[in-house]
Amino acid sequence: MADHTPTGPVELGAEMDYREHEKSYALFNTIVKYGSMATVALLIAMAFGFFTTAGFFSATFLFIILIAAGTFLLR
């Protein structure tokens, strides 16, 4: 059998900029965190608006309250 294990260096090409990589990863995590929070708040507000007699404006107010509370809790 032929041996296909790599024998060269692990990192080929230009050196990695690990500081920039960590900044990008932190930004990605922040976007996912706040995006998930906004999606959940929207779904809760939509359920509140559609399945109760509260209406559009109450659901919009609930959405704003949930976004503000979520932002405060996720900081």
Backbone torsions as a table, in degrees:
resi	resn	phi	psi	omega
1	MET	NA	144.1	178.4
2	ALA	-82.1	143.3	178.7
3	ASP	-93.6	115.4	-177.1
4	HIS	-106.0	20.0	179.0
5	THR	-73.8	138.2	-179.7
6	PRO	-68.6	141.2	-179.4
7	THR	-114.6	-7.9	-177.4
8	GLY	-84.4	-174.8	178.5
9	PRO	-67.2	151.8	-178.3
10	VAL	-68.7	-40.8	-176.7
11	GLU	-102.4	112.8	179.9
12	LEU	-106.3	152.8	177.6
13	GLY	85.6	-152.3	-177.8
14	ALA	-70.3	155.3	178.6
15	GLU	-67.8	146.6	178.3
16	MET	-75.7	141.6	173.4
17	ASP	-95.1	88.7	-173.4
18	TYR	-65.7	-32.1	178.3
19	ARG	-63.2	-44.6	178.6
20	GLU	-67.4	-36.6	177.6
21	HIS	-62.6	-43.7	179.8
22	GLU	-67.4	-36.1	176.4
23	LYS	-65.6	-41.1	178.6
24	SER	-65.5	-40.3	179.6
25	TYR	-66.4	-40.2	177.9
26	ALA	-64.9	-40.2	177.4
27	LEU	-64.3	-42.4	177.9
28	PHE	-60.4	-45.1	179.1
29	ASN	-62.4	-38.9	178.6
30	THR	-65.7	-43.6	179.6
31	ILE	-63.6	-42.0	179.2
32	VAL	-65.9	-41.5	-178.4
33	LYS	-62.8	-51.3	-178.1
34	TYR	-74.5	-30.5	175.6
35	GLY	-66.6	-40.3	176.8
36	SER	-65.6	-40.8	178.8
37	MET	-63.3	-42.5	179.9
38	ALA	-66.3	-37.9	178.9
39	THR	-65.2	-44.4	178.9
40	VAL	-64.7	-42.6	178.3
41	ALA	-62.2	-40.7	178.8
42	LEU	-64.6	-43.0	179.8
43	LEU	-65.1	-39.9	177.9
44	ILE	-65.3	-43.9	-180.0
45	ALA	-66.1	-37.9	177.7
46	MET	-65.9	-42.7	177.7
47	ALA	-63.0	-40.1	178.1
48	PHE	-63.7	-41.8	-178.4
49	GLY	-73.2	-35.3	-175.8
50	PHE	-85.7	-34.1	-171.6
51	PHE	-104.3	4.5	173.5
52	THR	-124.7	176.9	178.3
53	THR	-93.2	16.5	-175.5
54	ALA	-69.1	-42.8	177.8
55	GLY	96.8	-177.3	-172.8
56	PHE	-68.5	-46.6	-174.8
57	PHE	-67.8	-36.8	176.5
58	SER	-67.8	-38.3	177.6
59	ALA	-67.3	-38.0	176.7
60	THR	-64.9	-42.5	177.2
61	PHE	-62.7	-42.1	177.2
62	LEU	-62.7	-40.2	177.9
63	PHE	-60.5	-45.1	179.3
64	ILE	-63.5	-41.7	178.1
65	ILE	-63.2	-43.4	-179.9
66	LEU	-66.1	-38.7	177.2
67	ILE	-64.3	-43.7	179.8
68	ALA	-64.8	-44.3	179.3
69	ALA	-66.6	-41.3	178.7
70	GLY	-64.3	-41.1	178.3
71	THR	-63.9	-41.6	178.1
72	PHE	-63.4	-42.1	-177.7
73	LEU	-74.2	-29.0	-177.0
74	LEU	-88.0	-7.0	179.9
75	ARG	-64.0	NA	NA
